[in-house]
């Protein structure tokens, strides 16, 4: 009788393992597959009409022929923006002679505070190749929509003027013909970006 019980319990255990594998692990691998498919880049061509930190009117056409590294942020950003711009500066340094094919753009999502002089001083602190762009509220909103980027004004008592900005933290890679290629998520090591860019140059 004891042997029969052991066999039955063994069969139940084996059935449970099979059930879990079919219903949980298989589902988990399906979810991973779905997530990866969502991250597949969908081609689109972003557009903008803004002003650079020197006061020049620029559009997406101004930078045709260059690979663009585009980041949305604001000069009062306490962490994500300075970290990302420092990473982009490192990318440009590591690229060496290949950097001439790349143009990093920092697009402000806070046009009320990010005036031209502020933008010029801010981006120049990171790397001379980085161009700061700003514009009117509607221009910024249109530009962000074109890149499918998010930004939002958020009340914050301890921040300058009582607010901060929530925004997309990824860096957009745009091809020399103006098409969106991919994003680099926040915190992607500069070395990885450099390796990817060199494969594309």
N, C-alpha and C positions, 0 to 999 in steps of 0.2 A: 504493500500500500504506500509505503514511504517513497519507493521508487516511482510509482505512478504520479504521486504529488510533485516530485522533483521534475518529472518529464513535463507535467502540465504547466508548472511555474516557468520552466525553461521555454516552453512554447509561447506562453503569454509574454514573457520578457522579449523574446525574439520578435513577436508580433508588434509589441510596443515600439521597439527600435525601428522596425520597418515603417510603422505608421509615422513616427517622428521624422524619419528621413524623407518620406514621400511628401509630407504635409508642411514641414517646417524648413528643412534645409533646402529642398527644391524651391519652395516659395522664396527663401532668402536669396538664392542665386538668381531667381527671376527678378527680384527687386533690384539687385545690383545691376543686372543687365538693363532694366528700365532706366535706372539713374544715369548710367553711362550714355544711353541713347539721348537722354534729355540734355546732356552736356555737349552733344554734337553741334558744331557751329553751323548756324543757318546764315547763308550769305545775304548781306544787305549792304547798301551803300549809304553811309552816314553823310549828312550835309550840315553845314553851319555857316553863319555870317556873323562874325564877332570882331573884336578889336584886340590887337596884341598889346603887350605892356609898353610898347613904344608909341602907341597911338595909331598904328596902321590898321586899316580895315582889311580883314582877311576872310577867306572862305576856304572850303575844302580844296578848291582848285589851286589855291596858293601853294599847297604842299604836294601837288601831284609829282610823282617820280620818287618820292621818299616813302620809306616804311614809317608809319606813325605809331608811336606809343602814347595813347591818350588816357589821361587820368582825370576824373572829376573830383574836385575837392574845394577847400577854402583855406585862406591863410590863417584863420584863428583855430584851425583844427589842432587838437592837442597831441594826437598820436598817429593815426592812420596816414594822414597826408604827409607829414614830415618823414615818416618811415618809408613810405612808398617813393617819395621824391629822392630820398637818399639812395634807395635801391636803384632807381632809374639812373642816377648819377653814376653809380657803380657799374651799371650795365654799359653806359657810354665809355667809361674809362677802360673797361675790360675789352671792349670791341676794338679799341685802337684805331687803325686806319679804316676799318669797316664802319666806324661810327658815322662817317660822312653820308652813309645811305639811310641813316635813321634820324627822325625828328621827334623828340618827346614834347607833348603838348599837355599843359596843365590848365584845365578849363574850370573856372570858378563857378560854384553853384550859389555864391553869396555876393551878388553884384552890388548890394547896398553898402557893404563894408570893403569889398575888394576893388578899390579904385586903381587906376593905372600905376601910380607911384608905389602903392602897396604891393601890387603884383610884381612889379619890376624888382623891387628890393627882395621880395620873398623868393622868387625863382632863382635869382642870381646867387643866392646864398648856397644853392645846391650844385648847379652846373650851368655854365654859360650857354650850353646847347638847348636847355629847357626853355620853352616859350610859354609864357602865361597869357591866357586868353580870357576876356570877360565881355560883358555886353549888358543890354537891358534885361529886365526880368523875362519878358516874352522871348527874347533871343535865346537866353539860357534854357528856358523851358522847351523851346523848339529844338535846340541842339540836343538836349538830353533825350528828348523823345526820339530823335533821329538815331541815336545810339542805343535806344531802348534802356537807358540808364535811369536810375531812381535818385531823387533828392527831395528833401522835405525840411522845412524850417521847424525847429523843435524848441519850445521854451526851456530855459535852463538858467536858474537864478545866479549861479556862480560864473557863468560865461559872460564875455564882453557883450554889452547891450542886452543882456538877459536872454540870449538865445544861442543855440548851436545849430548845426546842419547835419541831418542824417543823409547819407549818400552811398551810392554804389562804390565799393572799395576795390573793384577789379581794375586792371589795366587792359585797355583795348588795343589790339594790334590791327592796324589797317594797312592794306597793301598799297603799293605805289600807284595802282589805278583807282584807288579809293574804296575798295571793297573791304568789308569787315572780314577778318580771318579767324580770330579767336580772342579769348581773354586769358590773362594770367591772374589767378586768384591772389588775394591779399596774402603777403608773406612768401610768395614764390621766390626762392633764392635767385639773386641776380645771375649766378652761374648757369642756372637752368634756362633763364631767358636768353642769355648770350648764346648758349648751345643751340637753342631753337632758332634764334635769328640767323645764326651763321649757316644753318641748314637751308634757310630760305633765301639768303642773299645770292 
